[in-house]
């Protein structure tokens, strides 16, 4: 995945958005000439694999998720701080998302891998909670109990010597990932082909769904109300804050 191994390592966190990563995976399949694949992912890889099933279903044979369950799109933004408050073992993610983490971790790479690659009965819980990992990394390094062999440990350290900004950027995409999943549905008030139950099902399946009903219109809304549809879509797009550049305009 982006930022790991010998891949590119952009400095901007937005480059590591889930949609970008899924597009990368699809492009990789194109490059190696594979139409469909069994996708296997662990940790962040599991999260990305789950979204790959949503956004690239035609490229998927089956899905294997390891350690991280499928998480559906949320109906409201939950910050990383809120997530860590709800589930304290996510506290380490606050450190990974912080500005100072990259330089500090790069200066203590061997200690990092000794610390995080541990068995569940080796005190890992305290390390995962807020402040625990940074305290251990900088002031109380642990070398005993690591599940990596010396060869594996050396391999990890050598591969991450080029920088940690890539892997750590995944933890800085909480807002970006939330904003990626959005849908507008426009329907004519008298469209007999749109069953009310189907619309209700859409509400339950698509959390960030905006529904616009055009009064007095039927099924052929592109002919009945083309200007209204354009205005509604443009208004919706402007509300999404697709760009921070005030000069850039959304065109339809």
Steps between C-alpha positions, in 0.01 A plus 500: 500500500599863451776609737623148568783300347635670189179684408469876475472693827307826455520747787131598477271286715214535249701292253437200726121523480322168473370570150850581379637179649221291346570661163866404546401138561279495192783652294736233632260228386487665158879515486549130577211397277267366769130569449377379840681406819459360850597800713661432838570781746628537856459807725490803268506253213176347632330840515611581145394155377152558643471827310640332187198267514274807506666702226651234274256206536551391140869432576429274798464122524503478877615698802712397800522747789754445778483657848288802397128437427305670225390849607210650298500868402397725790200733498693766692861597546673347802842649566798288594491658845139388545583150382786474748276624779240236416759223459818582697711241317484734198697756700826417320342627178493852643879488526537359149279782368695774682748728328795397717459123463688454170828654615487334842422156360763527228755569774390188691410253227652185661318578824170553318497151353616339823214681674201442272568146375414323823277220625164603655616395849812718503350827622410630156172645632670777695718587203198539273319749723548874459853608586620145561682440174684834498603458862634152432670601178683802642555413865450131574591287198404132508700233320380179667191316381514610137351242261732599214811296434826694476487465123141624483577791732796606288286477187232726644752757621683510167177540303372789709830689511389702198233673710180453699289779352329255265385236750409765759293696249236228510415617851457857374220425254203468738327810362596423141363146521173625645454760227564250218172315543208716390199462269218718373179340369257708294156363420174626355209519743278295268759252370316168503819304432655609831356280771482674841644190668808520278553860605471406866751220445741750349476710816599204713786394273649839408569705810591833338209503258319815390160445338344772285141452386388710203139604551260418219759311295501143374768259384661702216639769727795580271246617243243640740732703722857513364587839650364405841705180503816690406436755774435232764816306412714816496358608837576154640855501362571844641393375842748215484804733512670298228786746487657760727590709195239777472601560138411148386138468388291187469367466148211280394 
